[in-house]
Amino acid sequence: MGTFIKRFSSWFRIKSGIDAKSHRPPFFKEREVWWCSIGENVGVEISGKGAYFRRPVLVLRKLDRYTFIGAPLTRTLRNGDWFETIIIGGIANTVVIAQLRHFDYRRMDKICATIPDQEFERVIYAVMRLFSHNRSPASAEAGGRG
């Protein structure tokens, strides 16, 4: 496995600027995929890419006009209960359900897609399966490391 150099100091500068933003929140809704500055990872968390540490994020649940629960996407196809494949612009993407989290609107940059209702329902069902009470989160069946 390759060695990755973490860019925490660069991320901190970008994050400070994002936090200082004071503008009207964009109008966003569930099923939309937005480019969001999600930052540099810790351990095996998913990182953003490029100068602004951005990655596409699917809005799973809008909480209010400022925040939402979202899940990052990757073009690396993955299988397992912690992942769900969706198609955006004819390209398969993986929704990384295991890394869903709360997002502030200030991380949002621009919308890139809206996924169809049927695909969104599959993702929501996968989220519900992940959090069902009859599974052990570390079980091999649940997509964990066993």
C-alpha positions in Angstrom: 0.0 0.0 0.0 1.4 3.4 -1.0 2.3 6.2 1.4 0.1 9.2 1.3 1.1 12.6 2.5 -1.7 14.2 4.5 -2.4 17.8 3.8 -3.8 18.9 7.1 -2.2 22.4 7.1 -3.6 23.1 3.6 -7.0 21.8 4.7 -7.0 23.9 7.8 -6.5 27.1 5.7 -9.3 26.1 3.4 -11.6 25.1 6.3 -11.0 28.4 8.0 -12.1 30.2 4.9 -15.2 28.0 4.5 -16.2 28.6 8.1 -15.8 32.4 7.7 -18.2 32.4 4.7 -21.4 34.3 5.4 -23.7 34.1 2.5 -27.2 33.0 1.7 -27.4 29.2 1.8 -28.1 27.6 -1.6 -31.5 26.1 -2.2 -30.8 22.3 -2.0 -33.0 19.3 -1.6 -32.8 15.5 -1.1 -31.6 13.4 -4.1 -29.2 16.1 -5.2 -25.5 15.5 -5.6 -23.3 18.5 -4.7 -19.6 19.2 -4.8 -18.7 19.7 -1.2 -15.4 20.5 0.6 -15.2 17.5 2.9 -11.6 17.9 3.9 -8.6 15.7 4.6 -9.2 12.3 6.1 -8.2 10.9 9.4 -7.3 7.2 9.1 -9.6 5.4 6.6 -12.1 8.3 6.3 -12.8 9.4 2.7 -11.0 12.6 1.6 -11.8 15.4 -0.7 -9.7 16.0 -3.7 -8.0 19.0 -5.3 -7.2 22.4 -3.9 -10.5 22.7 -2.1 -10.7 19.1 -0.9 -14.0 18.5 -2.7 -15.9 15.4 -3.4 -19.5 14.8 -4.7 -21.9 14.2 -1.8 -25.5 12.9 -2.1 -28.0 14.8 0.0 -29.9 12.1 1.9 -31.9 14.2 4.4 -32.3 17.9 4.5 -32.5 19.0 8.1 -33.0 22.7 7.6 -32.0 25.4 5.2 -28.4 25.2 6.6 -27.6 21.5 7.1 -28.1 18.0 5.8 -27.1 14.4 6.2 -25.1 13.3 3.2 -22.9 10.5 1.9 -19.8 11.0 -0.2 -19.4 9.4 -3.6 -16.5 7.7 -5.3 -16.1 6.4 -8.8 -14.3 3.4 -7.4 -16.9 0.7 -7.6 -17.4 -1.1 -4.3 -19.6 -4.0 -3.2 -21.1 -4.7 0.2 -23.8 -3.5 2.5 -22.0 -0.2 3.2 -22.1 0.8 -0.4 -24.7 1.5 -3.1 -24.1 2.0 -6.8 -25.9 4.9 -8.6 -25.5 6.2 -12.2 -24.8 9.8 -12.8 -24.5 11.0 -16.4 -24.0 7.4 -17.6 -21.2 6.8 -15.1 -21.4 4.4 -12.2 -20.6 5.9 -8.8 -20.5 4.3 -5.4 -22.4 6.0 -2.5 -20.2 5.4 0.6 -23.0 4.9 3.1 -20.6 3.9 5.9 -19.3 7.5 5.8 -22.5 9.5 5.9 -22.4 12.5 8.1 -23.8 15.9 8.9 -22.9 18.8 6.5 -23.1 22.6 6.8 -24.2 24.5 3.6 -20.9 26.4 3.6 -19.2 23.2 2.4 -21.4 23.2 -0.7 -20.0 24.5 -4.0 -22.2 23.5 -6.9 -24.8 21.0 -7.8 -23.7 18.3 -10.2 -26.8 16.0 -10.5 -30.2 14.9 -9.2 -30.6 11.2 -9.0 -33.9 9.5 -9.9 -36.4 8.6 -7.2 -35.9 4.9 -7.7 -32.1 5.1 -7.2 -32.6 7.3 -4.2 -35.0 4.8 -2.6 -32.4 2.1 -3.0 -29.8 4.2 -1.2 -32.2 5.0 1.6 -33.1 1.3 2.0 -29.3 0.5 2.2 -28.9 3.2 4.9 -31.8 1.6 6.9 -30.2 -1.9 6.5 -26.9 -0.5 7.8 -28.6 0.8 10.9 -30.9 -2.2 11.5 -30.8 -3.7 15.0 -30.3 -7.3 13.9 -26.8 -6.8 12.4 -23.4 -6.5 14.0 -21.6 -3.5 12.4 -18.4 -5.4 12.4 -19.8 -8.6 10.8 -18.5 -9.8 7.5 -22.1 -9.8 6.2 -22.5 -6.1 7.0 -19.4 -5.3 4.9 -17.1 -4.9 8.0 -13.7 -6.3 8.6 -15.2 -9.2 10.6 
